[in-house]
Amino acid sequence: MSDANVASPRLVRLGLSGLALLFAVLAVVGGVRGYSPVPFWDMWGGYLPMADPAANGGWSLWWHQHNEHRIVLSRLLFWVDLRWFGGASWFLIAINYILVLLGAVLFCRILREAAAPSGRELDQHALAAFTVASLFFWSQHENLTWAFQSQFILAQLLPLAALYILYRSIRGGSAQFALACLLGVLSAGTMANGILALPMMTVYALLTRQGARRAGVLAALSALLLFAYLHDYASPAGHAALSPLWQRKEQFVRYVAMYLGSPFYFAMGAGRTGKTVALLAGLFLIASSVRFAWQNLRHPHPPALQLALLFFIAYIGATASGTAMGRMHISMAPAFRYTTPALMAWAALLALSAPAFLALHGRRRQFAYGALALLVLPMLAFQLKALESQADEIYDRAVAVLAIELRVPDKVQIGHVYPNTDAIALSAQAADSQRSVFGMYPFRSARAQMGTVFAPAALPVCVGALDSAGLIEGDARFLRVDGWLYEAGRKTVPQVVRFLDAEGKQVGYALGGKRRDDVAATAGQQARSAGYLGYLMAAVHGQDLTLRGEGPAGPICQMQLKAPMALPYRFSTEEPSALRATVGSANVVDAGAWQGGDYAKSSFPGMRVYGSHINSDADRGAIVLRLQRGDRLFYRSGPSGRQQSMEIEGIGSVAMPLAQDWGLLEFSGDALPQQAFTVKLTDSGNGWGEWSAVAIRTDESRAAKQ
């Protein structure tokens, strides 16, 4: 054989290994770029209590339900992270990647057991490389980068390992059987679907004729675990009842198929085409699995390894079915986190198909591997999304922690990490004891430092501004402030901005590092992250303030400015109603470019919506209204409100509230003119989330006052 004939397979093997490595490395890079120590969503109530289990229920906390799950193993990992790694979450994220890697290693081992004909080792390597690449597919990024999600990976990995070890125990003896039993028991401590592992292992042991003793042990463990799991079990609120399931069987089948085909949905662009491909792929997986099951169960001695893989696919199918029964009334759209079990089901199907792949010749072989190669292309395109910057979201989560630490119920900001402001109460114990993120700079002692007097310091002068100050619904103590600060001499951006009054007392706290492209355009690229967002005590309106920029090593620079005047309006979230609005169509002086509505194109009986959003967020414009003190209208804005402003006759420019939900805007401030005045609402932003809208009465019974 010539050197060229030897080198070619070697190069192909290296290329295939490089492809698998590329997917894995991109996934790791995505995890690094998206890393934040901030607890997210379920972590506030399910992770932080593990900092002190004794104070949060003792031993019962470990077995306590999380929704329908008993996440014992993940709680152990949470405890380790909080106890020995400072609650920074990087340990948990690393565990997620390690678990996926273990799954890839296990599937590669299973593939090796599919006998490769002489000269087809390269084909086997291609299947292994594709499997590894698939298992690191970025569609499951929530389960990789979210520190809470180890149970989502464990709930698939442990049953797979248990079935595989049980298969190996047919020849390996009692030690491997004991290990399989242990893995089956541990599966119940992952998620609710883990309770199915032991019953499935029992049936598998019977079908593979492992003897009455083994089947009896597995059956007994199944019964004991099921009893323990269901003892004191409470069905979570909000899950669909089983009774109407058969009335929605088409929706159920569609959901299960979409669940199983969800990786294709994301690979094909997550649009209408993606949904169709995902649905067809899911149906193909189901049909192929049924075909394999029929072929194997007809055999008097079914191949034990193939049967184990079929049981694992059935386990994933049962998982999808259980998810459908509980969630399909919420959303039919594929979710990122659900692609982990789907990817593992496809890996199992590929392992089942490996003997057939390895037996292909000629054009059939070329077609099969060509199809896999074509599938890699959209997968790689999606995998590259791991390189996208998450800096803006990481920053918003950090400011959310600041709000929680200061006990400011800023639901807009806290919404980046939790559905509502309950996160404040859920984290009170961790915040008071400075655990997890609350013990890290710049959050540590932020609340305790409010009111602290700081000595004067000779520091370089910053350049910057306080661009806006807005009300926080439900808390009159603070204003949400937004601006920028930059030390031009050393080209330094502060990480913290302290607001000090004339006596040096801290009256506000903000986090630097917010992206401000407008500042970069005037002050240079080093100032791109000079923006800040935080909270200022409302009582200091109109006073002289010192803004002191700091880093971990201490103060950097400072500047003086005046605090904003008291806002001349009140705002509270409320569904628009013509009965509550006093402003009508006759109050519109000039609708200008506000000929659209809000992003959702809302409509309400007896009301008209004027908005700057006509075709997209890039639309801009202004509307002029003539009002009197005490008038009320409904207002809503996009999630990015910095370019939304209000100009009131006799007062000047005033910041608008950040109102992602409709709310009542009441003009009742003492600073408002006694006579009729004009109000000009302006949307000057053309970026994402930049729009405003008002809802007013359509009747003209209340004429505008001149």
WOCORWO-V696718 format. One record per backbone hydrogen bond with DSSP energy under -0.5 kcal/mol. CO is the residue of the C=O (numbers start at 1). NH is the residue of the N-H. E is the energy in kcal/mol with one decimal. If there is no record, write none. Layout:
co-><CO,CO>
nh-><NH,NH>
e-><E,E>
This chain:
co-><2,3,4,5,6,7,8,9,10,11,12,13,14,15,16,17,18,19,20,21,22,23,24,25,26,27,28,29,30,32,40,41,42,42,43,43,47,48,49,50,52,53,53,54,57,58,59,59,60,66,69,69,70,71,72,73,74,75,76,77,78,79,80,80,81,81,85,89,90,91,92,93,94,95,96,97,98,99,100,101,102,103,104,105,106,107,108,109,110,111,113,115,117,120,121,122,123,124,125,126,127,128,129,130,131,132,133,134,137,138,140,140,141,142,145,146,148,149,149,150,150,151,153,153,154,156,157,158,159,160,161,162,163,164,165,167,168,168,169,173,174,175,176,177,178,179,180,181,182,183,184,185,186,187,187,189,189,191,192,193,194,195,196,197,198,199,200,201,202,203,204,205,206,211,212,213,214,215,216,217,218,219,220,221,222,223,224,225,226,227,230,236,242,243,244,245,246,248,249,250,251,252,253,254,255,256,257,259,261,261,262,263,264,265,266,271,272,273,274,275,276,277,278,279,280,281,282,283,284,285,286,287,288,289,290,291,292,293,294,296,299,303,304,305,306,307,308,309,310,311,312,313,314,315,316,317,318,319,320,321,322,323,324,327,327,335,336,337,338,339,340,341,342,343,344,345,346,347,348,349,350,351,353,354,355,357,361,361,362,363,364,365,366,367,368,369,370,371,372,373,374,375,376,377,378,379,380,382,383,384,385,390,391,392,393,394,395,396,397,398,399,400,401,402,403,404,407,408,409,410,411,413,414,414,417,420,421,422,423,425,427,428,429,430,431,435,436,437,440,440,443,445,447,449,452,452,457,460,463,465,465,468,470,471,472,475,477,478,479,479,480,481,482,482,483,484,486,486,487,487,492,492,495,496,497,498,498,499,499,500,501,504,505,506,507,508,509,510,511,514,516,517,518,519,519,520,524,525,527,528,529,530,531,531,532,533,534,535,536,537,538,540,543,545,546,546,547,547,548,549,549,550,550,551,554,556,557,558,559,561,564,568,570,572,577,577,583,584,585,587,587,590,591,593,596,597,598,604,605,606,608,608,610,611,612,613,616,616,621,622,622,623,624,624,625,625,627,628,631,632,632,633,634,635,636,639,641,643,643,644,645,646,646,647,648,648,652,654,657,658,659,662,663,663,664,664,665,665,666,666,667,669,677,678,679,679,680,680,681,682,682,683,687,689,689,691,692,693,694,695,696,697,699,701>
nh-><6,7,8,9,10,11,12,13,14,15,16,17,18,19,20,21,22,23,24,25,26,27,28,29,30,31,32,33,34,35,43,44,45,46,47,48,50,51,52,53,55,56,58,57,60,61,62,63,64,69,66,71,72,75,76,77,78,79,80,81,82,83,84,85,85,87,88,93,94,95,96,97,98,99,100,101,102,103,104,105,106,107,108,109,110,111,112,113,113,114,115,117,120,124,125,126,127,128,129,130,131,132,133,134,135,136,136,137,140,141,143,144,145,146,147,149,151,152,153,153,154,155,156,157,158,160,161,162,163,164,165,166,167,168,169,170,171,172,173,177,178,179,180,181,182,183,184,185,186,187,188,188,189,190,191,73,74,194,195,196,197,199,200,201,202,203,204,205,206,207,208,210,209,215,216,217,218,219,220,221,222,223,224,225,226,227,228,229,230,231,233,239,245,246,247,248,249,252,253,254,255,256,257,258,259,260,261,262,264,265,266,267,268,270,269,275,276,277,278,279,280,281,282,283,284,285,286,287,288,289,290,291,292,293,294,295,296,297,298,299,302,307,308,309,310,311,312,313,314,315,316,317,318,319,320,321,322,323,324,325,326,327,328,330,331,338,339,340,342,343,344,345,346,347,348,349,350,351,352,353,354,354,357,358,359,360,364,365,366,367,368,369,370,371,372,373,374,375,376,377,378,379,380,381,382,383,384,385,386,387,388,394,395,396,397,398,399,400,401,402,403,404,405,406,408,407,409,410,411,414,415,416,417,418,41,423,424,426,427,428,431,432,433,435,434,438,439,440,443,444,446,449,450,452,454,506,459,558,486,467,484,482,480,473,475,472,538,472,481,536,470,534,467,468,532,465,463,488,491,492,487,494,512,550,510,500,548,507,508,546,504,454,501,451,537,499,535,497,533,531,520,521,522,522,523,524,527,528,530,516,513,485,513,514,483,511,481,509,479,540,541,543,563,561,500,548,549,559,498,556,557,495,496,554,551,460,549,462,547,545,542,669,666,664,580,581,697,587,588,589,626,624,594,595,611,613,601,607,578,698,610,696,694,596,614,597,614,619,683,593,594,681,589,590,627,679,677,631,667,582,583,665,695,663,693,641,644,645,684,656,682,648,654,680,651,652,648,646,659,660,637,574,635,665,572,666,633,667,570,668,630,672,627,649,625,681,647,682,623,645,684,621,690,640,691,638,612,636,610,634,608,585,585,703>
e-><-1.4,-2.9,-2.1,-0.8,-1.2,-2.8,-2.5,-2.7,-2.4,-2.6,-2.6,-2.5,-2.6,-2.0,-2.1,-2.6,-2.5,-2.1,-2.0,-3.1,-2.8,-2.0,-2.1,-2.9,-2.4,-1.7,-2.2,-2.8,-1.8,-1.1,-2.1,-1.7,-0.5,-2.4,-1.9,-2.2,-1.7,-2.2,-1.5,-0.6,-1.0,-1.3,-2.4,-0.6,-1.2,-1.3,-1.0,-0.7,-1.0,-2.3,-3.4,-0.5,-1.7,-2.4,-1.8,-1.8,-2.8,-2.5,-2.1,-2.5,-2.7,-2.6,-2.8,-0.7,-1.3,-2.5,-1.3,-2.2,-2.5,-2.0,-1.8,-1.8,-2.3,-2.7,-1.9,-2.4,-2.5,-2.1,-2.2,-2.5,-2.5,-2.4,-2.2,-2.0,-2.1,-2.5,-1.9,-1.0,-0.6,-1.4,-0.9,-0.6,-2.4,-1.9,-2.1,-2.0,-2.1,-2.0,-2.6,-2.4,-2.2,-2.4,-2.6,-2.4,-2.3,-1.1,-0.5,-1.8,-1.5,-1.9,-1.2,-1.0,-3.0,-1.5,-0.7,-1.9,-0.6,-1.1,-1.0,-0.6,-2.8,-2.3,-1.3,-2.7,-2.4,-1.7,-2.7,-2.8,-2.5,-2.4,-2.9,-2.2,-2.1,-2.5,-1.9,-1.3,-1.2,-1.8,-1.7,-1.4,-2.7,-2.0,-2.3,-2.3,-2.3,-2.5,-2.1,-2.4,-2.7,-1.6,-0.7,-1.0,-1.7,-1.6,-0.8,-2.1,-0.5,-1.4,-1.5,-1.9,-1.4,-0.6,-2.1,-2.3,-2.2,-2.0,-2.4,-2.4,-1.8,-2.4,-2.0,-2.7,-1.3,-2.1,-2.6,-2.4,-2.6,-2.4,-2.6,-2.5,-2.3,-2.3,-2.6,-2.6,-2.4,-2.5,-2.5,-2.6,-2.3,-1.2,-2.0,-1.1,-1.9,-0.5,-0.8,-1.8,-0.8,-2.5,-2.8,-2.4,-2.4,-2.5,-2.5,-2.6,-2.6,-2.4,-2.0,-1.0,-1.4,-1.1,-1.6,-2.2,-2.1,-2.8,-1.4,-2.1,-2.1,-2.7,-2.6,-2.5,-2.4,-2.8,-2.7,-2.1,-2.3,-2.5,-2.2,-2.8,-2.9,-2.3,-2.4,-2.3,-2.5,-2.6,-2.6,-2.3,-2.4,-3.0,-1.3,-0.9,-0.6,-2.2,-2.0,-2.1,-2.2,-2.2,-1.9,-2.3,-2.5,-2.1,-2.2,-2.7,-2.5,-2.1,-2.7,-2.2,-2.6,-2.4,-2.4,-2.2,-1.4,-2.4,-2.0,-2.5,-1.6,-0.7,-1.8,-0.9,-1.1,-3.0,-1.9,-2.0,-2.2,-2.1,-2.0,-2.2,-2.4,-2.0,-2.3,-2.0,-0.8,-0.5,-2.4,-2.9,-0.9,-1.4,-1.0,-0.9,-2.1,-2.9,-2.4,-2.4,-1.9,-2.2,-1.7,-2.1,-2.4,-2.0,-1.5,-0.9,-0.8,-1.4,-2.9,-2.1,-2.1,-2.5,-1.7,-1.8,-1.9,-1.9,-1.6,-2.6,-2.4,-2.4,-2.2,-1.8,-2.2,-1.8,-1.9,-1.8,-2.3,-2.2,-3.1,-2.5,-3.1,-0.8,-0.6,-2.6,-1.4,-3.1,-1.3,-1.9,-2.3,-2.0,-3.2,-1.1,-1.8,-2.6,-1.6,-1.0,-3.0,-2.7,-1.8,-2.9,-0.9,-1.7,-1.9,-1.6,-1.6,-2.2,-2.2,-1.8,-1.0,-2.1,-0.5,-2.7,-1.0,-2.0,-2.4,-0.7,-2.1,-2.2,-2.9,-0.6,-2.1,-0.6,-2.9,-0.6,-0.6,-2.3,-2.6,-2.2,-1.3,-2.0,-2.7,-2.3,-2.8,-0.9,-0.6,-2.2,-2.7,-0.5,-2.0,-2.7,-2.2,-0.6,-2.7,-3.5,-1.0,-2.8,-2.1,-2.9,-2.4,-2.2,-2.9,-2.0,-2.5,-2.6,-1.5,-2.1,-2.0,-1.7,-0.7,-1.0,-3.5,-1.5,-1.8,-1.7,-1.9,-4.2,-1.0,-2.4,-0.7,-2.3,-2.0,-2.2,-2.2,-2.3,-2.9,-1.3,-1.4,-2.3,-3.6,-2.1,-2.8,-0.7,-0.6,-1.7,-2.7,-3.5,-1.2,-2.6,-2.0,-1.6,-2.4,-0.6,-2.5,-2.2,-3.3,-3.4,-0.8,-1.9,-2.9,-3.0,-1.0,-1.3,-2.6,-1.8,-1.6,-0.7,-2.5,-2.7,-2.5,-2.3,-0.6,-1.4,-1.6,-1.9,-0.5,-2.0,-0.6,-2.4,-3.0,-2.3,-1.0,-2.2,-0.5,-1.5,-3.1,-0.6,-0.7,-2.5,-2.4,-1.7,-0.6,-2.9,-2.5,-2.3,-2.5,-1.9,-1.9,-3.5,-2.3,-1.7,-2.3,-0.6,-1.7,-0.5,-2.6,-0.9,-2.8,-0.5,-3.8,-2.6,-2.3,-2.7,-2.5,-2.1,-0.9,-0.5,-3.4,-1.7,-2.7,-0.5,-1.5,-0.7,-2.0,-0.5,-2.4,-1.3,-4.5,-1.5,-3.0,-2.6,-2.9,-0.6,-2.4,-0.5,-2.1,-2.5,-0.6,-2.1,-1.7,-1.7,-1.0,-2.2,-2.5,-2.3,-2.6,-2.0,-3.0,-0.9,-0.9,-0.9>
